[in-house]
Amino acid sequence: MAIELVERNILTEHKRNRGFRPLPSKIKVCSYWLKGKYNRNPCRFLHAELSLPNASHGKVSASTLPEGHVASNTRRGKDGLKLGDRLCRHWASGTCTKGDKCLFQHSWSRGEGFSLLATLERHDKGISGIGYPSGSDKLYSGGKDGFVRIWDCHTGQCSNKVDVGSEVGSIICKDQWVFIGLQNVVKAWNIQTAAAFVLKFTAGLVYCFAVKGDLLFAGCQNGHILVWRDSSPSSPLQLITSLEGHTSVVVSMVVGANRLYTGSLDGTIRVWDIDTLGSITAFKGHKDAVMSLLCWDVSLILLFGPDNQSVGWELSRSTHYGSCIVINIS
């Protein structure tokens, strides 16, 4: 509160001058605040843009700025990005109060190829799964509130909701089927025929899914990966095996070529042969959970966790081993 009050007092005094008299020369804009790296409380510099007397129509020229400063729309960091291209950390945490006046980006994506179409807001708790069936105009989302919501992709409106009875851990779609991972249960819906069935087990909540051919993989709370095979379009999937090796919850998985890659809270990524369903190897790179996996061009696996590191494994096509690449994310 102290910083906010100081900032308001200075700006209020400046407003009394109606912008025709410059602020005292000793008052300067905090360069750390401009870069979004402010960490001092209190700070003797101004945490606001100066309203300069020679500025016209909101445009600031380099000649009117205090010595050592450049216009905010041209200021760049060490990585070459403008302030407007940087994500506002306060906005990301829901605490930014500057609105349209904020110098930083209030969006998770940037670039001409991205634009926000709609914000779908109806879940009461966190969303844990999203699925988009092939050929459908409906989007399925599941959350920790125990509901699966069905959204009309043309209007962005929620057209229906289904109470599935417990927290949704994950959702995946394959052709006309929607699979919903719950506590000790996978529910399957066919959006074309309205057929439905339930797969029961005792492995806890399903946190992630993957599909390869006629196989459905589910990463579970007890560290096991359950594998079902689709034997007939008219009958439920058949459980054929449980892959064991992780010592904690399996939270991510991806299929690349003929391998299944799984990430866990135990900090490891395991590689499985899809033909034999046997374990190939395990990679260790993170100090914490492997929250997300991406297989790129079959030869590179990227895994992401909460320890601010992206660890890439460059895989050999002729062996089961690879070299590790670590990327720090600041």
BAKOLZA-95842 format. One record per atom (N, C-alpha, C): residue in one letter; x, y, z. Coordinates in steps of 0.1 Angstrom, whole numbers, padded with zeros to 4 digits, always signed. Layout:
BEGIN
aXYZ...
//
This chain:
BEGIN
m+0008-0012+0000m+0000+0000+0000m+0009+0013+0000a+0020+0012+0006a+0028+0024+0007a+0033+0029-0007i+0037+0019-0015i+0041+0023-0028i+0030+0029-0036e+0018+0023-0035e+0007+0028-0043e+0003+0042-0038l+0004+0045-0026l+0000+0058-0021l+0010+0069-0025v+0023+0065-0025v+0033+0074-0030v+0031+0077-0045e+0028+0068-0052e+0026+0069-0067e+0014+0079-0069r+0004+0077-0062r-0008+0085-0064r-0006+0099-0060n+0002+0101-0049n+0005+0115-0045n+0012+0123-0055i+0022+0116-0061i+0031+0123-0071i+0022+0126-0083l+0014+0117-0088l+0006+0119-0100l-0005+0129-0097t-0010+0129-0085t-0020+0139-0082t-0015+0153-0082e-0003+0155-0077e+0004+0168-0077e+0007+0172-0091h+0010+0162-0100h+0013+0165-0114h+0001+0169-0121k-0011+0163-0117k-0023+0166-0124k-0027+0181-0121r-0024+0185-0108r-0027+0199-0105r-0020+0209-0114n-0008+0205-0118n-0001+0214-0128n-0006+0213-0142r-0016+0204-0144r-0023+0203-0157r-0014+0199-0168g-0002+0193-0164g+0007+0188-0175g+0015+0199-0182f+0013+0212-0178f+0020+0222-0185f+0034+0225-0179r+0036+0221-0166r+0049+0223-0160r+0055+0209-0157p+0067+0207-0161p+0073+0194-0159p+0075+0191-0144l+0076+0178-0141l+0079+0174-0127l+0093+0178-0123p+0096+0179-0110p+0109+0183-0106p+0119+0173-0112s+0131+0178-0116s+0141+0171-0123s+0146+0159-0115k+0145+0159-0102k+0150+0148-0094k+0140+0136-0094i+0128+0138-0099i+0119+0127-0100i+0121+0120-0113k+0124+0107-0113k+0127+0099-0125k+0119+0087-0124v+0115+0082-0136v+0108+0069-0137v+0118+0058-0134c+0113+0048-0125c+0121+0037-0121c+0124+0028-0133s+0137+0026-0136s+0140+0018-0148s+0137+0003-0145y+0138-0001-0133y+0134-0015-0130y+0119-0017-0131w+0111-0007-0128w+0097-0008-0129w+0093-0009-0144l+0100-0001-0153l+0098-0002-0167l+0101-0016-0173k+0111-0022-0167k+0115-0036-0172k+0107-0047-0165g+0098-0043-0156g+0090-0053-0149g+0098-0061-0139k+0109-0055-0134k+0118-0062-0125k+0119-0055-0111y+0109-0047-0108y+0109-0040-0096y+0108-0049-0084n+0117-0047-0074n+0117-0056-0062n+0120-0048-0049r+0119-0035-0050r+0123-0027-0038r+0110-0020-0032n+0109-0020-0019n+0097-0014-0013n+0102-0007+0000p+0102+0006+0002p+0097+0016-0009p+0108+0019-0019c+0104+0026-0030c+0114+0030-0040c+0113+0045-0042r+0124+0052-0044r+0124+0066-0044r+0121+0071-0058f+0120+0062-0068f+0117+0067-0082f+0102+0065-0085l+0098+0071-0096l+0084+0071-0100l+0080+0058-0106h+0069+0052-0103h+0063+0040-0109h+0051+0044-0117a+0054+0052-0127a+0044+0056-0137a+0050+0063-0149e+0043+0064-0160e+0049+0071-0172e+0048+0086-0169l+0058+0094-0172l+0058+0108-0171l+0049+0114-0182s+0040+0123-0178s+0032+0131-0188s+0040+0143-0191l+0046+0143-0202l+0056+0154-0206l+0049+0165-0213p+0055+0178-0211p+0048+0189-0217p+0049+0190-0232n+0059+0184-0238n+0061+0185-0253n+0054+0173-0260a+0048+0164-0252a+0041+0153-0258a+0028+0157-0264s+0025+0151-0276s+0012+0155-0283s+0005+0142-0286h-0008+0141-0283h-0017+0130-0287h-0011+0117-0282g-0005+0117-0270g+0000+0105-0264g+0013+0100-0269k+0019+0107-0279k+0032+0102-0285k+0044+0109-0278v+0054+0101-0275v+0065+0106-0268v+0077+0105-0277s+0084+0116-0279s+0096+0116-0287s+0108+0114-0279a+0119+0109-0284a+0131+0107-0277a+0137+0119-0270s+0135+0131-0277s+0140+0144-0272s+0134+0149-0260t+0121+0144-0257t+0114+0149-0246t+0116+0140-0233l+0122+0129-0235l+0124+0120-0224l+0136+0124-0215p+0135+0120-0202p+0146+0123-0193p+0159+0116-0198e+0170+0122-0195e+0183+0116-0199e+0184+0102-0195g+0189+0093-0204g+0191+0079-0201g+0179+0071-0203h+0167+0077-0207h+0155+0069-0210h+0151+0069-0224v+0144+0059-0229v+0139+0058-0242v+0124+0056-0242a+0117+0058-0253a+0103+0057-0253a+0099+0042-0250s+0088+0041-0242s+0084+0028-0237s+0080+0018-0249n+0076+0024-0260n+0072+0015-0271n+0084+0010-0279t+0096+0016-0276t+0108+0011-0283t+0118+0004-0273r+0115+0005-0260r+0125-0001-0251r+0125-0016-0252r+0137-0021-0253r+0139-0036-0255r+0148-0041-0244g+0145-0054-0241g+0154-0061-0231g+0166-0067-0238k+0173-0075-0230k+0185-0082-0235k+0182-0092-0246d+0170-0097-0246d+0166-0107-0256d+0160-0100-0268g+0160-0087-0269g+0155-0080-0280g+0140-0077-0280l+0132-0082-0270l+0118-0081-0270l+0114-0067-0265k+0104-0061-0271k+0098-0049-0266k+0090-0051-0253l+0088-0041-0245l+0080-0043-0233l+0066-0048-0236g+0060-0043-0247g+0047-0048-0251g+0046-0062-0255d+0058-0068-0258d+0058-0082-0262d+0060-0091-0250r+0062-0086-0238r+0065-0094-0226r+0052-0096-0219l+0051-0108-0213l+0039-0111-0205l+0040-0104-0192c+0028-0098-0189c+0027-0091-0176c+0025-0102-0165r+0035-0103-0156r+0034-0113-0145r+0023-0110-0136h+0020-0097-0134h+0009-0094-0125h-0004-0098-0131w-0006-0096-0144w-0018-0100-0151w-0019-0116-0150a-0008-0123-0152a-0009-0137-0152a-0013-0143-0138s-0010-0135-0127s-0014-0139-0114s-0027-0133-0110g-0033-0125-0119g-0046-0119-0116g-0045-0106-0107t-0034-0100-0106t-0032-0088-0097t-0029-0075-0104c-0028-0075-0118c-0025-0062-0125c-0037-0053-0124t-0034-0041-0120t-0045-0031-0119t-0044-0020-0129k-0035-0021-0138k-0032-0010-0148k-0041-0011-0160g-0047-0023-0163g-0056-0024-0174g-0049-0021-0188d-0056-0013-0196d-0050-0009-0209d-0038-0001-0208k-0035+0005-0197k-0024+0014-0195k-0011+0006-0192c-0012-0007-0190c-0001-0015-0186c+0009-0016-0199l+0022-0015-0196l+0031-0016-0207l+0034-0030-0212f+0029-0040-0205f+0032-0053-0208f+0020-0061-0214q+0023-0072-0219q+0012-0080-0227q+0003-0087-0217h-0010-0085-0220h-0021-0092-0212h-0027-0103-0221s-0018-0112-0225s-0023-0123-0233s-0012-0134-0232w-0017-0147-0233w-0008-0158-0232w-0001-0161-0245s-0005-0155-0256s+0001-0157-0269s+0003-0144-0276r+0012-0143-0285r+0015-0131-0293r+0018-0135-0307g+0016-0126-0316g+0019-0128-0330g+0007-0126-0338e+0009-0124-0351e-0003-0121-0360e-0011-0134-0362g-0006-0146-0360g-0014-0158-0362g-0023-0162-0351f-0023-0154-0340f-0031-0157-0328f-0041-0146-0325s-0053-0150-0321s-0063-0141-0317s-0073-0148-0308l-0077-0141-0298l-0087-0147-0288l-0101-0147-0294l-0107-0158-0295l-0120-0159-0301l-0131-0158-0290a-0129-0165-0279a-0139-0165-0268a-0133-0170-0256t-0138-0166-0244t-0135-0172-0231t-0146-0180-0226l-0144-0193-0224l-0155-0201-0219l-0154-0203-0204e-0164-0197-0197e-0163-0196-0183e-0176-0202-0177r-0176-0214-0172r-0187-0220-0165r-0183-0230-0154h-0171-0235-0155h-0166-0244-0145h-0163-0237-0132d-0167-0243-0121d-0165-0237-0107d-0151-0240-0102k-0144-0250-0107k-0131-0253-0103k-0122-0255-0115g-0109-0258-0112g-0100-0260-0123g-0104-0269-0134i-0100-0266-0147i-0103-0275-0158i-0091-0284-0160s-0094-0297-0160s-0084-0307-0161s-0083-0315-0174g-0093-0313-0183g-0093-0320-0196g-0101-0313-0206i-0097-0314-0219i-0104-0308-0230i-0103-0318-0241g-0115-0320-0248g-0115-0329-0259g-0123-0324-0271y-0119-0326-0283y-0126-0322-0295y-0128-0334-0304p-0139-0340-0304p-0141-0352-0313p-0140-0349-0328s-0135-0359-0335s-0134-0357-0350s-0147-0355-0356g-0148-0344-0365g-0160-0342-0372g-0171-0336-0364s-0169-0332-0352s-0179-0326-0343s-0178-0311-0342d-0189-0304-0339d-0189-0290-0337d-0190-0287-0322k-0187-0297-0314k-0188-0296-0299k-0175-0298-0292l-0172-0290-0282l-0160-0291-0274l-0164-0296-0261y-0156-0306-0255y-0159-0312-0242y-0148-0308-0233s-0152-0303-0221s-0143-0300-0211s-0147-0306-0197g-0137-0310-0190g-0140-0316-0177g-0132-0309-0166g-0138-0308-0154g-0131-0301-0144g-0131-0308-0130k-0125-0301-0121k-0124-0307-0107k-0138-0305-0100d-0147-0298-0106d-0160-0296-0100d-0169-0308-0103g-0164-0318-0110g-0172-0330-0112g-0182-0330-0124f-0180-0319-0133f-0189-0318-0144f-0181-0319-0157v-0188-0324-0167v-0183-0324-0181v-0192-0314-0188r-0187-0303-0194r-0195-0294-0201r-0193-0295-0216i-0203-0293-0223i-0203-0294-0238i-0206-0281-0244w-0197-0276-0252w-0197-0262-0257w-0200-0263-0272d-0208-0253-0277d-0211-0251-0291d-0200-0243-0297c-0192-0249-0306c-0181-0242-0312c-0185-0230-0321h-0198-0229-0325h-0202-0218-0333h-0206-0206-0325t-0212-0208-0313t-0217-0197-0305t-0208-0195-0292g-0200-0205-0289g-0192-0204-0276g-0200-0206-0264q-0213-0210-0265q-0221-0212-0254q-0221-0227-0249c-0223-0228-0236c-0224-0242-0230c-0238-0247-0233s-0238-0258-0242s-0251-0264-0246s-0256-0275-0237n-0247-0280-0229n-0251-0291-0220n-0241-0293-0209k-0244-0299-0198k-0235-0303-0188k-0239-0316-0182v-0229-0325-0179v-0232-0338-0173v-0224-0339-0160d-0232-0343-0150d-0226-0346-0137d-0220-0360-0137v-0207-0361-0137v-0200-0374-0138v-0198-0380-0124g-0201-0373-0113g-0201-0378-0100g-0188-0376-0092s-0177-0373-0099s-0164-0371-0091s-0155-0362-0100e-0144-0358-0094e-0134-0350-0101e-0130-0356-0115v-0129-0348-0125v-0124-0353-0138v-0109-0351-0138g-0102-0362-0141g-0087-0361-0142g-0082-0358-0156s-0089-0363-0166s-0084-0361-0180s-0095-0364-0189i-0094-0359-0202i-0103-0362-0213i-0095-0364-0225i-0099-0374-0233i-0093-0376-0247i-0104-0380-0256c-0102-0377-0269c-0112-0381-0279c-0105-0390-0290k-0111-0400-0295k-0107-0408-0306k-0118-0411-0315d-0117-0405-0327d-0128-0406-0337d-0141-0401-0330q-0151-0409-0329q-0164-0404-0323q-0165-0407-0308w-0155-0412-0302w-0155-0415-0288w-0149-0404-0279v-0155-0402-0268v-0150-0393-0258v-0147-0402-0245f-0135-0401-0240f-0131-0409-0228f-0128-0399-0217i-0135-0402-0206i-0133-0393-0194i-0127-0401-0183g-0115-0396-0178g-0108-0403-0167g-0113-0398-0153l-0118-0407-0145l-0123-0404-0132l-0115-0412-0121q-0120-0412-0109q-0114-0420-0098q-0118-0435-0100n-0109-0443-0104n-0111-0457-0106n-0121-0461-0117v-0123-0451-0126v-0133-0453-0136v-0129-0445-0149v-0131-0451-0160v-0131-0444-0173v-0145-0445-0179k-0151-0434-0182k-0164-0434-0189k-0162-0431-0203a-0169-0438-0212a-0167-0436-0227a-0181-0433-0233w-0181-0423-0241w-0194-0419-0248w-0191-0419-0263n-0200-0424-0271n-0200-0423-0285n-0210-0412-0289i-0205-0401-0295i-0213-0390-0298i-0222-0392-0310q-0219-0402-0318q-0226-0405-0330q-0238-0415-0327t-0235-0426-0320t-0245-0436-0317t-0251-0435-0303a-0246-0426-0295a-0251-0425-0281a-0248-0437-0272a-0239-0446-0277a-0235-0457-0269a-0226-0452-0258a-0226-0460-0247a-0218-0456-0236a-0214-0468-0228f-0202-0468-0222f-0198-0479-0213f-0188-0474-0203v-0186-0482-0193v-0177-0478-0181v-0166-0488-0180l-0154-0484-0178l-0142-0492-0176l-0138-0490-0161k-0138-0501-0153k-0135-0500-0139k-0122-0506-0136f-0115-0501-0125f-0102-0506-0121f-0099-0501-0107t-0088-0503-0102t-0084-0499-0088t-0070-0492-0088a-0069-0482-0097a-0056-0475-0098a-0056-0461-0095g-0068-0456-0090g-0070-0442-0086g-0074-0433-0097l-0072-0420-0096l-0076-0411-0106l-0068-0412-0118v-0074-0410-0130v-0067-0410-0143v-0063-0396-0146y-0050-0393-0147y-0045-0380-0149y-0041-0377-0163c-0040-0387-0172c-0036-0384-0186c-0040-0396-0194f-0042-0393-0207f-0045-0403-0217f-0035-0402-0229a-0035-0413-0237a-0028-0413-0250a-0035-0424-0258v-0035-0422-0271v-0041-0432-0280v-0031-0435-0291k-0030-0448-0295k-0022-0452-0306k-0029-0464-0312g-0034-0462-0325g-0041-0473-0331g-0053-0478-0324d-0054-0491-0320d-0065-0496-0313d-0062-0497-0298l-0051-0490-0293l-0048-0490-0279l-0051-0477-0272l-0056-0478-0260l-0059-0466-0252l-0050-0468-0239f-0042-0457-0236f-0033-0457-0225f-0038-0447-0214a-0038-0451-0202a-0042-0441-0191a-0032-0441-0180g-0027-0429-0177g-0018-0427-0166g-0025-0425-0153c-0022-0433-0143c-0030-0433-0131c-0023-0428-0118q-0031-0426-0108q-0026-0421-0095q-0016-0430-0088n-0017-0443-0090n-0008-0452-0083n+0005-0454-0091g+0007-0447-0102g+0020-0448-0109g+0019-0458-0120h+0008-0465-0122h+0006-0475-0133h+0000-0469-0145i+0003-0475-0157i-0003-0471-0169i-0011-0483-0174l-0024-0480-0174l-0034-0491-0179l-0035-0490-0194v-0036-0502-0200v-0037-0503-0215v-0049-0511-0218w-0058-0505-0227w-0069-0512-0232w-0068-0514-0247r-0074-0524-0252r-0074-0526-0267r-0089-0526-0272d-0091-0519-0283d-0104-0519-0289d-0106-0531-0298s-0113-0541-0293s-0114-0553-0301s-0126-0553-0310s-0136-0545-0307s-0148-0544-0315s-0155-0531-0314p-0160-0525-0324p-0167-0512-0323p-0179-0512-0314s-0185-0524-0313s-0198-0525-0305s-0196-0530-0291s-0184-0533-0287s-0181-0538-0273s-0171-0529-0266p-0171-0529-0253p-0162-0521-0245p-0147-0526-0248l-0138-0517-0245l-0124-0520-0246l-0120-0531-0236q-0110-0538-0239q-0105-0549-0231q-0092-0545-0224l-0091-0546-0211l-0079-0543-0204l-0069-0554-0207i-0057-0551-0212i-0048-0561-0216i-0035-0562-0207t-0032-0550-0201t-0020-0550-0192t-0019-0537-0184s-0010-0537-0175s-0007-0525-0167s+0008-0524-0167l+0013-0512-0172l+0027-0510-0173l+0032-0504-0159e+0041-0510-0153e+0046-0506-0140e+0061-0502-0140g+0064-0491-0133g+0078-0487-0133g+0079-0474-0126h+0069-0465-0127h+0069-0452-0120h+0066-0454-0106t+0072-0446-0097t+0070-0447-0083t+0060-0437-0077s+0054-0429-0086s+0044-0419-0082s+0035-0416-0094v+0026-0407-0092v+0015-0404-0101v+0020-0402-0115v+0014-0408-0125v+0017-0405-0139v+0009-0394-0144v+0015-0382-0147v+0007-0370-0150v+0008-0366-0165s+0017-0372-0173s+0018-0368-0187s+0023-0380-0195m+0019-0380-0208m+0023-0390-0217m+0021-0386-0232v+0029-0391-0240v+0028-0388-0255v+0033-0400-0263v+0028-0402-0275v+0032-0413-0284v+0041-0407-0294g+0052-0413-0297g+0061-0409-0308g+0066-0421-0315a+0063-0422-0328a+0066-0434-0336a+0060-0446-0330n+0068-0455-0326n+0063-0468-0320n+0066-0468-0305r+0067-0457-0298r+0071-0456-0284r+0061-0448-0277l+0059-0452-0264l+0051-0444-0255l+0060-0438-0244y+0059-0424-0243y+0067-0417-0233y+0058-0412-0222t+0062-0415-0209t+0054-0412-0198t+0062-0404-0188g+0056-0393-0182g+0062-0385-0172g+0054-0386-0159s+0062-0385-0148s+0056-0387-0135s+0060-0377-0125l+0053-0377-0113l+0057-0369-0102l+0071-0374-0096d+0075-0386-0100d+0088-0390-0095d+0100-0384-0102g+0097-0375-0112g+0108-0368-0119g+0114-0375-0130t+0109-0386-0134t+0114-0394-0145t+0105-0395-0157i+0111-0398-0169i+0104-0401-0181i+0107-0415-0185r+0097-0423-0187r+0099-0437-0191r+0095-0439-0205v+0102-0448-0212v+0100-0451-0226v+0095-0466-0227w+0084-0468-0234w+0078-0481-0236w+0076-0484-0250d+0079-0497-0254d+0077-0502-0267d+0062-0505-0269i+0056-0499-0279i+0041-0501-0281i+0038-0515-0286d+0047-0521-0294d+0044-0534-0299d+0045-0545-0288t+0055-0545-0280t+0057-0555-0269t+0051-0550-0256l+0048-0537-0255l+0044-0531-0242l+0054-0534-0231g+0066-0534-0235g+0077-0536-0225g+0084-0523-0223s+0091-0522-0211s+0099-0510-0208s+0112-0510-0216i+0116-0499-0221i+0128-0497-0229i+0139-0491-0220t+0136-0479-0214t+0145-0472-0206t+0138-0461-0198a+0146-0455-0189a+0141-0444-0181a+0151-0432-0182f+0146-0420-0183f+0155-0408-0183f+0152-0400-0171k+0163-0395-0165k+0162-0386-0153k+0168-0373-0156g+0161-0362-0155g+0166-0349-0158g+0160-0338-0148h+0147-0340-0145h+0141-0330-0136h+0143-0333-0121k+0143-0323-0113k+0143-0324-0099k+0129-0325-0093d+0120-0323-0102d+0106-0323-0098d+0097-0330-0108a+0084-0328-0107a+0075-0336-0116a+0077-0332-0131v+0074-0342-0139v+0074-0340-0154v+0059-0337-0158m+0056-0325-0159m+0042-0321-0160m+0037-0322-0174s+0045-0321-0184s+0041-0321-0198s+0052-0327-0207l+0047-0334-0218l+0057-0340-0227l+0053-0336-0242l+0063-0334-0250l+0061-0332-0264l+0071-0339-0272c+0066-0347-0282c+0075-0355-0290c+0076-0347-0303w+0088-0344-0307w+0091-0335-0319w+0100-0343-0329d+0094-0346-0340d+0101-0352-0351d+0107-0366-0347v+0100-0372-0338v+0104-0386-0333v+0117-0386-0325s+0126-0377-0328s+0139-0378-0323s+0142-0369-0310l+0132-0361-0307l+0135-0352-0295l+0122-0351-0286i+0125-0354-0274i+0114-0353-0264i+0117-0341-0255l+0106-0333-0254l+0107-0321-0245l+0098-0324-0233l+0103-0322-0221l+0095-0324-0209l+0096-0311-0200f+0085-0308-0194f+0084-0295-0187f+0079-0298-0173g+0085-0290-0163g+0081-0292-0149g+0081-0279-0142p+0077-0279-0129p+0076-0267-0121p+0090-0262-0116d+0101-0268-0120d+0114-0263-0116d+0120-0254-0125n+0112-0247-0134n+0117-0237-0143n+0127-0242-0153q+0126-0255-0157q+0136-0260-0166q+0128-0268-0177s+0133-0267-0189s+0128-0276-0200s+0140-0285-0203v+0137-0298-0202v+0148-0308-0204v+0144-0315-0217g+0154-0315-0226g+0152-0322-0239g+0161-0334-0240w+0155-0345-0244w+0163-0357-0247w+0164-0360-0262e+0176-0359-0267e+0178-0361-0281e+0180-0376-0283l+0170-0383-0289l+0170-0398-0289l+0177-0403-0302s+0184-0414-0300s+0190-0421-0311s+0181-0430-0318r+0180-0430-0331r+0171-0439-0338r+0176-0454-0338s+0189-0456-0335s+0194-0469-0336s+0196-0476-0322t+0195-0467-0312t+0197-0473-0298t+0185-0468-0289h+0185-0473-0277h+0175-0469-0268h+0180-0458-0258y+0191-0451-0262y+0196-0441-0253y+0196-0427-0259g+0199-0417-0252g+0199-0404-0257g+0208-0394-0249s+0210-0382-0255s+0217-0372-0248s+0208-0361-0243c+0211-0355-0231c+0202-0346-0224c+0206-0332-0228i+0196-0323-0230i+0197-0309-0232i+0189-0302-0222v+0195-0293-0214v+0188-0286-0204v+0186-0271-0207i+0174-0266-0207i+0171-0252-0210i+0165-0246-0198n+0172-0235-0192n+0166-0228-0181n+0156-0218-0186i+0144-0217-0180i+0134-0208-0183i+0133-0197-0173s+0136-0185-0177s+0136-0174-0167s+0124-0165-0169
//
